């Protein structure tokens, strides 16, 4: 439910616009299209209420509720975007869980995201964002020491700027996890980072500590200002991460003037840290602001610094050298006690001035005039107990300049004694009874104290973040700097919150960065100073940390915390390999955990879908008190798809259950064959066993011949920027005709949306693209292809950021002189022509440059094909367009040229080309598609584009097709001549079914697709040969090496290797063993390793995958595959699939 009000700006009464009766609303998740829409009535006062039910299909995560109305009383309209967060209800599994390893020296934290099945499977992209910031270093036991480089609360110096956020994109592995290491995030030292991850509309965030020096140095000056030539006492301490003092570390202390012309005025001393703070004295030589710096290093040489601002004043308040042109106030201490005198240094922009000092707390409590001689004066203020927790000191200059400055003087007041009693242990989901006792500083019970309970949401949650006193300070005024302004979640509290009548409510606002979550509303203690409450425990085992904040009168405050360990009587955990292949035999591991004080007998029952139990699904298990028991259940993978394991445990008085989902792959048993039916029948061998099914599709549209190209593009094993861009271009060309080519279940559009996210994440700062990830060198040809894909996707209404297209356009503009001129070679001229074509899609006027390319001597057909659509557009010239078309048609009529040039020419000529010439060119492209050979991704996408453009002006007659499976006639099929969805058949194989035979009538042309069919013959010598071997001890817990070797008989421009692993192994790393090629990419993706090399010579290229034996059993080891690319062709090599036994 969202409530709001519409008003017209500028109206005295703030009434609604005339004739505004309703608003339209749309709910749109950040990661997808709108999921709900409607209209809402607006009453006469402009108020409205939107009540909506979030659909189950809506992805979790951030979303926008858009409200708008148009043509409202002659106004421009009403539009408002309200951010909302779509969460999941109780019991939902659509939660992205983040875990972080502990930061250690030399080992950055590793953040792991675990996504449930409904958020995405293997290969789905997780988008990461890491923001590093300066962490406030406050080791326990040293509250008066200053650590780190952040300025003091009273200082006007700017805090060190945080580095820009780092972004990354990683795919989910087969076990639905993705990890990223926070390497290079932030600067050295103790820094914190906020890391967020998002996938499928679900988002999560985790706070981590970045590695830095293992010791921290703290500094405490005796005063924040000192007279020139007088000694300034400086205390230094060196501590470890836990706050324990570290002795024997050298410490360098320097006092550095910040004013110009102060050479030789640096003062320094060298100390050695001890078990207690050590001191030295420094005497500033010049007046003005100084920087006090203490530096120390740990045993590894990592440095830690503490920086503090110090002011030096000339004798008798003489001029302060280099003083700020603004009025400044500097306190001599950071905090005070009642009865102490606060000394304030006033630095004036004038050499002589008169002013007045006021103390403010619930109004003005003291006024004192003063005079300044020499641009500086030191004022003394007496502080009393009634000033706690602070008083505002305000200085106003009256002449000759007029100005004012103010700051807080913190005054320690009496604290409340608070205790929080909670049980040491409780059950998950139970109501936990807690008791809070509040007393004054003398230990007497305090009645009517406000108490608010909090729950920690982060293991690093600090009690200091719950300090409510800055929010309660009645002396706060605009322009007053107060020491709470740089601390915790309290900085944004307004005095109006306190005026609402509740002290504790002032700190009740939830703040995610503080690591605490509010539990309910404030309550008050009884006459004995006690409060009893119940807290609902989360339904997950682990520590539950609670805190109680108590606020009394006169801004007295206290806080206490307690930790409750949540347990289950009996807990069940199920684990199994997350990726299986049909026929694999392995184990599902069930772990029973007891939270009971006595030994119990547990009845275990399991059931599976897609996985069958080999030795029964029931067990009787003896579970020790406060212990655990592990049961191995042998299983076999029976059917492809998502398999589910459900396990239930029953003990006296306790029940528990768990559910685990794994993926089961079908073996790759064949390939897709496409072809044309004319007067002769087509016989397609199939690789089927009795009971298997073969899919046959028949159509009168040649689009069916593109199935092989799209099947290759949909293969995720060799994804890179080129493949993703080709997939986007193919989808944009087909539009709504995708179902005529491949079954809709393959969800090409969903893959394209994921591709667009990955491509935009991989874009470099210069606007170009590398082959795999951001940071790789931008490749001109690849960058042009990706830029075209982004533009085509944006034109089709898919989500593409305008900044991504703008950066790509800048990249093309900066490289526009690629070709201009006749001296450029053919490939460079072709690349420049395509770059101009993409810029034309972006709306640039490039007709003149395209004309220069067409007019160059010796221009090839590919450059003509890219330039022709530009010249025939609105900005082109008819003469140049006619000349270019004539030359391109003459080239097409000659029937020459490589296939990648033919498909570009067909796309350019189809709209207004000569019928016979274009038909002959289209037939050559169709014949190439019918051969079913794997082509480079770019060629496959261009073939899809070309044939889709040609079919817009081409119509084919219908046909009649007869189908046989083996020797059995199945049916006769009448095909429509008009474009339409193909007729799809599913044929069951019998014992003798080894081929599908298709025959068409002479009156028309039909096209077919058969899948799966027998693998291609390997009788001919392979251009790439692949072998794989498993080395090492195969027992549980051991590490093994999987060696994959690709042998090339000739040089290739690049080589891609994909090596899947058996289900019982966990991949750890991949490395190059032997090769003269340059491997630019190596990675583990799910349950497979991949490697990519450039400039591949003839010879042996070997990679080694290090893996760990995690699951005993007998598993299939699929074939490793290598693809070699060169000059528009692809050679494919595969190893033999085998089975392996792990013990």
N, C-alpha and C positions, 0 to 999 in steps of 0.2 A: 504494500500500500504506500503510495506517494501522494502527499497533500501539498498544495501550493496555492499561489494567488497571482493573478495577472493584473498589473497596473500600468498606466501610461506615464512615462517620464515627463515631468514638467507640470502635471496637473496638481493643483493645490490640494485636492482631496485624495489624490492618488487612486482615482477610480479606474475601472476597467475601460478598455477602448469601446467605442460604440459598435454595436452589431456583433460583438464577439459572443457567440453562444456555445461554441465547442472548440476543443483542441484535438488534434490527431496525435497519437503516440505510437512509437515503434521501439521495441526492445531488440538491440543488436549486440551480440557478444563481440568482444574485440577480435576473436579468432574465427569469425564466420559471418554468415548472413543473418538477417533478422529472424527471430524465432517467434515473435508475437507482435500484433499490431491491433489498433482499434481507435475509438474516439471516446471522449469524455466531455460531459456537459460542464459549462462554466456558469455559475450563478450570477445574480445581479451585482454582487460585491466583488466579482472576479475570482472567487475561490473555486477550486476544483479538487477532485479526489480521483486518482488512478488506482483501481484495484484490479490486479491481474494475477493469473495463475501461470507460473513459469512452466513451460512444457517440459516433459521428461527428456525430450531429445536435445534440450538446450545444453551446450557445454558449460561446465563450471569455469569460474574465473571472472575477470573484469568484463563489464558490459556497459552500454550507454542506453539510457532511456531518453529518447528524443521526443520533444513536445513541439508542435508547430501549428500555426494557423496562417493562412494567406489572405490578402486583400481584406484587411480588417479596418473598416472605416477610413479608407484612403491611406492608411499607414503602410509602411513597407511590409509589415507582418510580425509575427511572434515566433521566436524559435529559442529553445532552451535545451541544453544537453545535461542530463543529470547522471553522474557516474554511480553505478551500482555494482555489487559483487554477487554473482550467482554461486551459491554454495550447494552442497549436497546434504540430503536428509540423513537421519540416523540409519546406519547399516549400509550406506552406499560405499562402493569401493572406488568411486571416481575421485580419488585423492592422490595428488602427486606428493610423494614423501621424499624429503631431502635429508641426507645425513652428511656429516662432515668429519673428516679425520682431524686429529689434533695436530696443530702446527709444530713442527720440530725443525731444528737447525738443518738447513740444506734440503728440507723436504716440505714443499708448500702444501697447504691443506688440499685434500682431494674431496670434492663434493660429488656425491652420487645421488641421482634422481631415480626413484623407483615408481613406475607408472603401471596402473592396472590395465587389463586387456582392453577395456572399452576406450581408453585414451589413445591407443595406438599400439601396433605391433612392431616387430623388428624393422628397423629402417626409418621409423617415424622420427621426426626431428624435434629435439628439445632445444629451445632458445634460451640462452643464458645471458645474464647481465650481472656484472660484478662492479660494485661501487666501493672503492677504498676511501677511508677517511682517517683523520688523525684520532687515535684512541686516547681518551683521557687516562693517563697512567697514574694510578693512585695506590701504590702498595700499602697494605695494612700496616698500621703502627707508626706512620710518619705523616700525620695530617698537616703539619706546618711546613713540610718541605714541598718544593716545586719540582715536578718531573715533566720532561718533554719540552716541546718547543712552543706550545700554545701560550699566548700572552696572558698576563694576569687579568683578573676580571675588571680591574680599574683602568687598564691600559687602553690607549687609543690605537695601538698598533694592530694591523690586520692579522688575523690568524692565517697560518700557512694554508694555501689553497689545496683542496683535495684534487687528486688527478681525475681526468675524465673517465667515465665508466668504460669498462671493457665488455665487449660482446662476443659471443661465440655460439656456434650451432653444432650439436653432436647428435648422431642418430642413436636410437634405442638399439641395444643388442638383443639377442634372442631371448635373454632372460628379463627383458623389458626394463633394463637399467641403462643409464648413460652417466658418464663421469666427466668431470673437467677439473684440471689442476689449476689452482690460483697462483700461477707462476708469472712473475713480472707485474703483479697487481700492486699498486701503491709503491711507496718508497721504503727503504730499509728502516728498521726501528719497530717498535711495538705499534702496530696499526690494526684497525679493525676493518672488516669488509662485510657488506651486505650483499648476499648472492641470491638472485631470484631465478627461477626456472619456469618455463611455460610450455605446455604441449596440449593440443586438443582443447584449448580454452581453459584448462586447469592450470593454476599457478600456485607456487609456493615460494617461501623465502626462508633463509637461514642466515644467522649472524655468525661470523667466524673471526678468529684472531689470526692475523698474518704473522709469519715467523720474523723474528728480529734478533737483536742482541739478547743474550741470556742474562745480562745484568742491566740494571737501570741506575743512573746517577741522579741524585736529587740535591737541590741547592736551597739554602735558606739564608738570605741576607738579614743582618741585624735590623736594617731599616730599608725602606724603598727610596730614600734620598739621603744624601750626606753632603757635608760641606767640603769644598775642595781642600785637599791636603790633610783632611781628617781621616782616621782609619775607619774602614767599613769591615766589620766582622762578617765572615762568610763561613757557614757550616755546610759540610758536604757529607753525603752518605751514599754508599753503593749497596744495592740490594738485588736479590734474585727475584724470580717471578712470584714466589710465595711471600715476599717481603722480608726474608731473612737477610741480615747484613752479610756482605761478602768482604772479607779482609784481604789485604795484600794487592789490590788493584791500583795501578797508577791513575791519578786524576789530575788533569790540567784545568786550572781555573784562570780565566781571562776576563778583564774588564775593558771593553772596547768602546771608545767614544763614537758617537753616531754623527757628530758634526764635522764639517769639512775643516781642513787645515790643522788636524790634530795628530800629525805624524809624530811618532815617538811618545805619545801619551798613553799607549797601551800598558796596562798593569797586569801582571800575571804572578801566579804562584803554583808550585807543584806539590801535590799531596799524595799520600798513600792511604787507601781506605782501611778502616779498622772495624772492630766489632761495635764501636760507638761512633757517632758523628765526629769528624775531624774538622778543624777550623784553621783559617788563615786570615790575614788582614790585607786589604788593598786600599791604596790612597789615590783617589782620582786626581789627575793633574790639571784638568780643564773643566770648566763648567759646562752643563748641558746634559742631554740624555745619553745614557750609556747602555750597552748590552753586556750583562753578566752571563758568561758561558762556562759551564762545567762539562768536561768530556771524559769518558772512560770507555774501555773496550773489554769484551769478554775474552776468553782464552782462544777463540777462533778469530779474533781481530775485528769482530763486528762492533761498531761504535754506538754509543748512546750519549745523548746530550740533554742538558737541561739549560734552558735559556730564560733569562729574567731581565726586565727593564729596570734600570736604576737611574736616578737623577742626581746630578752634582750641582751644588749651589755655591756661588762665589761668596767670599767673606762678607758678613753683614748684609746678606741679601743682595749683593751686587748682581750685575747683569748675568743672565743665564745664556751662555753662548749658544747660538743656533736654535733658540726657542721657537716653538711653533707659533705661527701668526694667530692661533686661536687660544682662547683662555683654557688653561689646563688645571686640573685638580689631581694631586697625588697624595694618597694616605701613607703614613709611615709604616703601617702594619696592614695585614689582610683581615684581621679579626681582633676584637677587643673584648674585655671583660668589664662588668660594671665597676665603677670606681677608677678606671684608667683614664688618662688623658690621651685623646687622639690629636696628633700633630698633622696638619694639612699643609702641603706645599702648593702655593698658588703661583702659577706661571702666567704672567700677563703679557699681552702683545705690546704693551707700552712700557717705557722705562720708568714712568711714574704714573700712578693711578690711585683712585679712591673707589671704595666699594663697600658692600655690606654682606655679612655672613648670616644666614638664617638656618636654624634647625627646625625640621618639620616632622611632626608625627601626630596625626589627627589634628592638623592645623600647625601654626607656627608656635614653637615652644621657646625660642630664644632668637634674639637679634643682636648682632655685634658689628659696628662699623670698623673698617681697617683702612690702612694706607699702604701702598707699595712703593718702595724706592729701589731702583735697580732692576726692575722687571720681575722680581720674585719676593715672596713674603711667606713666612711660616706662621700659621694660625694654630691656636690650641683650643680644643673643645673638651670639656669635661663630660664624661658619660656616666649615667646612673642606671640602676636596675630597671627603672620604668622605661628606659629606651629599648629594652630587649623586645623583639629580636633584632631591631635595627632602627636607625634614625637617618633621615635624609639631610645631608649638608648641602646647602645651595649657596653659591657665590655669585653675586651680581656686581658688575663694574658699572659705575655711574659716570665717571669722567677720567680721561678725555674720551675713551672709547666706551661703548655700551655693549655689554655682553653678559652671558650667564652660563654657568656650568654647575652640574650637581652629580653627586654620587651617594651610594649607601655606605653607612658605617655599620657593619654587622656587630651586634652586641649579643654575647652569649647569655641566654636566660636559663631559668631552671627547666630541666627536662622531666618528662613523665617516666615513671617506671612501669614498663609494660611486659607482661609475660603471656605466652601463647602455649597452651597445653593441648596436645593432640596425641592419639595413639600412635605407637611406633609402626604399626602394621594394620592394614585394612584390606578388605576385598574390593576388587574392581567393581565399579558401579554402585558401591554401597554408600550409605549416608554416614559421613564421618563427623562425630561429635567433637567440637573444639570448645575450649574455655579460655576466655581472655580476662585477665586481671589488670586493672589500671590503678596506679598510685601516684602521689605527688613526689617531689624530690626528697621528702622526708619519709617516704614509705607508707604514708597514710592512704587508705582507700579513697578514690576519687569518684564521686557519683556524677552522673549525667555527662560523662565524657563521651564524645562521639567516636565510634569505632567503625572502621571499614576493613573488610577482609579482601585479600588479594591472592591470586594464584600465579605462580611463576610460569611463564611460557617459554623461557629460555634458561639453559643451565648457567648462563652468565648474568642473570638478573641481579642487580645490586640493590640493597636496601636503601642506599642513599637516594635512589631515583624516586622513592616514595615520600621524601621530605616535603611536607605541605607548607612549610613556613614562608617561602617566598610568595606563595599564592595568597597567604593570609595577611601579609604585611599591610596594615592600614595606612602606612606612611607612603605607599607607592604613589608616585606622581609621574606624569609624562616627562620624558627627558632625563629621568634618573637612572643611572647605570647601577645595577645591583648584582651582587655576586651570583645569584641564582640564574642569571640570564644565559650562562653557558653550561647549565647542568640539567640533565634529565628531562622528564616530560612536563616539568612545572613551569617552563619559561613562558608558555603562551596563555597562562591563566589571567583572566581579567578581574579587576576589583569588583565588577558587577556580580561575579559568581558568588563571592563572599557575601555581598549585600543581599543575596537571595535568601539567606537565613541559615545556611549549613556550612560549617567549617569543613567537614569531611567531604562534602560534595565538591568542594573546590579542587580536590585531588582525585575525584572519582572518574574523570574522563579517561577513557582507555587510550593508551599510547603504545603502539606496537613496538616502537624502537626501545622502550624502556624495559621490555621483557616481562611485564606484569599485566594481568587481566583482572578487572574488577569482578567481585563476586557480590551481587546484590546491591542493596542500598545501605546507607549508614544506619547504625543502631546506637543506643545509648546504654551506658553501664547502669546497674541498679545502685541502691544505697550502699552496698558493700563493695562497689567498684568492680563488679564482675558482669560478664556477658557470656551466655552460652548460646551457641549456634550450631547448625548442621551444614556441612558442605557436601555436595554431590560429587563423589569421586568419578573420574573419567573411566571409561570402559576399556582400559588398557593397562597392563601391568607396568610397574616402574615407580620412580620416586615422584611424590606429589609434594611440592614445596608451597607452604602457605605463609602469609604475612598478615599481621594485624597492625593497622595504623590508628593511633589514638590521638585526639586533639582535645585539649582542655581550654580553659579560659586563659587570657593574657598570652595567647599564642604559644602555650606550652604544648609540647609534642613528644611522642615516643613511638617506637616501632619494635616489633619482635617477630621472629619467624620460627617455623618448625617444619620438619619433613616427615611425611608418612610414606611408607613403602607399600605400594598396592600390589596385591598378589591375587591369583586365582586358586581355588582349591585344587583344580586339575586343569592344566592347560595343554592343548594339543597344537603341535606344529608339524606341517607337512612340507617336505622338500623333495624335489625330483629334477632331473634335467629339464630345462625349459624348452628345448627343441629336440624332437624325436623324428625318426623316419619310420614309415610303415614297415613292420617286421622287426624293429629293434626290441631286444629283450634286456631289461635293466631292473632297477630298483626304485621304489618310492620309499623314502625314509620318514618314519613317523616318530616324533619325539614327544614323550609325555613328561610334564613337569608338575611336581607336587608342591602345593603350598600348605599341606596338612602336616600335623605333628605326629601322625601315626602312619604306619605302613598300611596300604590298601590294595585290594584286588580290583583291577580295572578291566572291564570288558570292552574290547576294541572292535569296531565294525567299520568296514570301508566299502565303497562302491565307486565305480568309474564309468565314464562315458568316453569311448575312443581308446581307452586303455583297459586291458583285461588282466585279472589277477591269476597268476599261474598256480599258486598253492593255497587258494582260498582267501577270503577277505575278512575272516574273523580271527581274533587272538584273545587270549587271557594273559594279562600282564600283571606282575607284582611290582607295584610302584613304591619305592622306599620313601620314608618320611623326609620331607624337604629335599628330595632328590629327583632324579630323572631316569627314564628308561627309553631306550631307542629300539624300534622295531623296524626291520627291513622287510618290505613286501615286494616279492618279485612280480613284475608286470611285463606285458608285451603290448606294443603299439599296434592297434588293429585298423584304424580308419584315419584318413587325413582330415585335418581341421583342428579346431580347438578341442582338446581332451580335458576332462574334468575329473579330479580326484576329490572325493568327499570322505572324511574320516570323522567318526563319532566315538567318544569315550564315555563310559558310564561307571561311576564308583558310588559307594554308599553316600547319599546326600550330595552328590556333585555330578554335573554333566558338562561336557565340553565338546565342541566340534570345530572343524577347520575345513577349508576348501582351497584347492590349489588348481590353477589352470595352466596347461602346457600346450605348446603347438606341436602338431604332428604333420610332417611333410610327406607328400606322395613322391615316390621315386620318379626321376626324370626318365621316362621310358621312350620318349619319341620326340617328334617335332611337328610343326604345322606345315602342311602342303597345300598350296593354292594352285589353281589352273583354270584354263578355258576349255569349254566343251564346244566342239564344232561337229563335223560329220563323223569323226572317229571317237571311239570310247576311250576313257581314261581309266587305267587300273592303278590303284594306290595301295601298295603293301602296308599292312598295319601290324603293330606289335602288341597283340592282345592275347590274353589267356581266356579260357572258358569263363563266361560270366562277366568279363570286362565290357565296358561300353566304349564306343567310338562316336565322336560328335561330327556331324556333317552339316554344312550350311550351303544352300543353293540360292543364287540370285541372278537377275538379269543385269545387275549393275557391276561394272568392273571394280567398284570400290572394294569388293570382297577380296580382290587380289592384294590389297594393302595389308591383309591380316598378318602376313609374315613380318612386314616392317614394324607394325605396331606391337606385335608380340615381342620382337627384339627390343623395341624401345621400352616396353614395360618390364623387361628383365632387370631387377634391381642390383644384380651382382656387379655390374660395371658402371655404376652411376658416377658421373662427374658433371662438371658444368656444361660440357658439350651435350651429353645425353639429356640432361634436364632441359636445356634450351630446345633441343630437338623435340622433346615430348610436348613442350608448351606450343611450339610452332605447329606440330601435327594436330593437336587438339583445336587450336584456333582455326586451322584450315577446314577441319571436318565439321566443327560446330555440332549441330543436332544429328549429323549423319554417322556418329560414332557407332551406333547400334547396328549399322549396316556392315560393319567391318569386324567387330569383336563383340562377344557377349557383354551385356551391360554390367554383369557381375564383377567385371575386372576393374570397374570404378576408375576409369582414366581421369575423370575430372578431379577426383580426390587426390590422385597422384600429382596432377598438375598444380593444385593448390599447395601441396607440400613442396613441389619443385620451386615455386615462386618464392616461398619463404627462404629456402636454401640458397637460391641465387642472389637474393637481395642481401642475405647475411654474408655472402662470399665476395661482395663487391669491394674493391680496394678504394682507397681515398682518392686516387686519380680518376675514378669512374670505370676503370677496366676490370677485367676478371682473370684470375688464374684458373688452373684446371680443377682444383679441388677445394681450396679454402682461401679465405681472406689472408692477405699477407704474401701469397705467392706472386711472382712477377706477372704483371698483366700481359696477356698475349693478344696482339692486335686482331687476328682472324677470329679467335674465340670471343673476344670482347664485342666485336661487331655482331656475331651471331646471337649472343646473349642480349645485347641491346635490342635487336629486332624482336626477340621473344618477349621481352618486357613490354615493348610498345604494343605488339599484337595482343598480349594478354590484357593490357589496360583498355584497349579498344573493344575487347570482348566483355568488359565489365568485371574482370577478375581483380582482386586486391593487389595493386602495385603502388608503392609509395611514389609520390611525385618527385621526391628528392632523388630516388634511385634513377629515374629516367633523366632528371636534370644532370646528375653526375655523369651518366652514360653519354649524354649529348655533349657535355664539356670534353669528355675523352675524345669523341669523334671530331670535335672542332679543333682541338689541339693537334690532332694528327691529320688534318685535312691535306697537307702537302704531300701525302703518301705518294700520289700519282701524278699530280697535275703537271703535264708535260709529256712530250712524245718519247723522252729518253727513258721513261720507266719501263720495266720489263712487264711481261704479261701477267704473272700472278699478282704483282703489286698493283697494276692497273685494275685488275678484277676486284681486288680487295677494296680499292678506293671507290670503285663504282658501287659496290655493295654498301659501303659506308654512306655514300650519298643517298642510296635508296632508303636506308634506315633514317637518315636525317629528313628525307622527304616525308616519311611516315610520321615523324615528329612535328611536321609543319614548317620546316625550313625551306626557303627558296633556293634550290640547288640546281635549277634547270640549266643555268649558264655553265656551271662546272660539268654537269652531265654531258652537255653539248660538246665541250672541249674533249672529253674522253672519247665520245663517239667519233669525233673528227680526227682523232690521232691516227697516224699511219700504223697499220698492222694490228689494229685493235682486234681482240679475239671475241669469240661468240659469247663467252661468259660475261665479259664486260658489257657487250651490247645488250644481253638479256637483263642485266641489273639496271642499265640506264634507260631502257625502253619505257617502263612504266612511268619514270619521271618525265620523259619528254612527251608522253601522251597524256599527262595530267594537265591540270588547269594552268600551271605556270610554264609548261613546255611550249615549243614551237612546232607547227605542223610540218614544216620542211624537214627539220632534223628528225622528227618522229618517223616520217615516211621513209627517209633514207635509212634510219636504223632498222625499221621493220623489214624493209626490202633486203638488206644485207643479212639479217637474222633468218628470214625465210629461205634465202638462197643457201645459207649454211645448213638449215634443217632439211631442205630437199636433197642435199648431197648425201645425207644419211651417215655423216661422220661425227666424230667427237666422243668424248668420254661420257659415261652415264650421268655423272654429277652435273655436266654442262647441259645435257639433254633435258633433264628435269627442270632446270632453271629456265631454259628456253621455252619449254612447253608452258610453264606458268605465265611467261611474258606474252606468248603468242596467242594463247587460248581465247582471250576476250574478243579480239577483232581480227584474228588471223585467217589465212586462206584455208578452206575446209580440207582439201586433200592433203596439203602439206602438214597441217596440224594433226590430221587423223593419222598420217603415216608416222609422225613423230610420237604421237600418243601410243600407237601400236608397238613401237620399239620400247617405250617405257613399260607398257603392259607386259611385253615378253620378258623384260628384265625382272619385273616383279614376280612373274610366274615361275622363274627359276628357283625362287625361294632361298637364294644364297644370302648370308648375313652381309649387310652393307654397313658402311660407316653411319653413325647416327645422323649426321647432317644430310647424307644422301637419302636415307630413308624418310626423313621429315620432308625434304624437298619433293620426293616422289609423291608423298601424300598431298602436299600442296598443289603440285602440278596436275595430278589426276582429278582432284576436287575442282580445280578451276576449269579443266577441260570438260568435265561432266556437266557443268552449268550450261554449256552450249551443245551438248551431245545427248542424243537419246538412242537407245537400243531396243530392238523388238524383243518380245517375250519368247519363251522357249518351253519345251517339254523335256523333262529329264527322267530317265529310268535309273533306279539304284539297285545294285546287287551287293549283298554281303556274302563273300565266298561264292558259292554257286546258287544262292537263293535270291530270287528277285524280291525286292522289298516293296517298292511302290513306284508309281508314276506321278510326277509332280508338275503341275502347270504353273509357270512363273509369269507374273505380270511384266509388261514392258515398261510401265512407269516406275520410277524409283520407289522403293519401299523396303521395309525390313525384310531380310532374307528369311527363307524357310529353313528352320533348324530341325535336324533329326538327331535322335539318340538311338544308336543301333547296338543291341546286345550281341556279343560274340558267342558263337557256338564252338564246338571242339575243332572244326575244320576251317574256321573263318580266319584267313590270312590276308585278305585284300578286300577293298571296297572298289566296285566297278561302277562307273557312271557313264551314261550315254545320252547325248542330246539329239534332237531332231535337226534336219538340215535347214529348217525355216528360221532359225534364230540362233542367238549366241547366249550361252549360259556360263556362269562362273561358279567355282566351288571352292570350299575350304574343308579339309579333313584333318582332325586332330584327335588323339595322337597317332602318329604313323611310325613305321620302322625307322631307326636312326639311319643317317646317311652312310653309304658304303665307305669303308676305310681301306679299300683295296689299293687305291692310288697312293703314292708316297705323300706323306703329309708335309706341308711347309713348316709347321710347328709341331713338335712332338713333346708330350708332357708325361712325366712319370712322378709317382709319389711313393714314399716309404716312411714307415714308423720305426723309430729307434729308441731304445731305452727300456728300463724296467716298467712293466705294465701293471704293477700292483698299486692298490689304493694309496693315494697320497704321494706317489712318485711323480717325478717330472720326466716327460718324454719330449722327443724332438720329431717333428713332422717335416720331412725334407721334400720339397716340391721343385722339380727340375723341368725347365722349358728349354728345348734345343731348337734353334732357328737355323735354317739352311742358308739364309740370305739376310742382308741387312734390312731393317725396318725402321720407320720413323718413331714408332712407339710400341710398347708392349704392356698389356694389362694381364695380371695374374689374379685368379680367384681360387682360393683353396678352402673348401668347407672342411670342418672337423667332425669326427664322430661325436654323438651326443654325450658320451660319458667323459669327455675331456673338457677342461676349462681353458680356453686360450689365454696366454699371458703376454706374449710379445712376438713380434715378427722382425726378422733381420735378413739382410742379404748375405748369402754365403759366398757365392761365386758369380761374377758377372763383370763384363767390361762396359756395360750400359750404365747410364746415370739414372738411378732410382730416385725419383722426386717425391714419391709418396709411398708410405707403408703404414698400415693400420689394421686393427682388429675391428671388424664390424659384425656384431652378433656372434654367431657360431662359425665364423669364417675369417680368414686372413686375406688381405688384398695388398697388392703392390703394383706400382706403375713406374715405368722406365721410359726415358727418352733416348733417342739416338742409339738404337739397339743394333749392334753388329752381329754378324753370323757367329754362332758359338753356343755355349752353355750358360744359362742364367738360372741361378739356384737361390731359393729363399728357404729359410728355416723358421718354423713356427714352434715356439716353446709353449708347452701346455702341461697341465696337471691332471692326473687321473683322479676324478672325483666320484665316479659312479661305476661300480663293477657291473659287468654284463657283456652281451654280444651286440654290437652296433654296426650298422652299415656305414661305410666310409665313402661318400659320394665322390664322383670324379672331380679332380681339379681341372680347371679350364684356363687356357691362355688365348688371348686374342692379340694378333699383331696387325698394325695398321700401316698402310703406305699407299699414297697416290690413289685415293678413292677406293681401295679394296681392303678386305679383311680376311686374314687367314686364322682359322680356329683349330686349336689342338686340345685334346682331352685325354686324361689318363683313364685307366680302367678302374671302375668302382669295385671295392672289395669289402669284406667284413673283418672287423677286428674284435678280439676278446680282451677285456680288461678285468683284472682279478681284484 
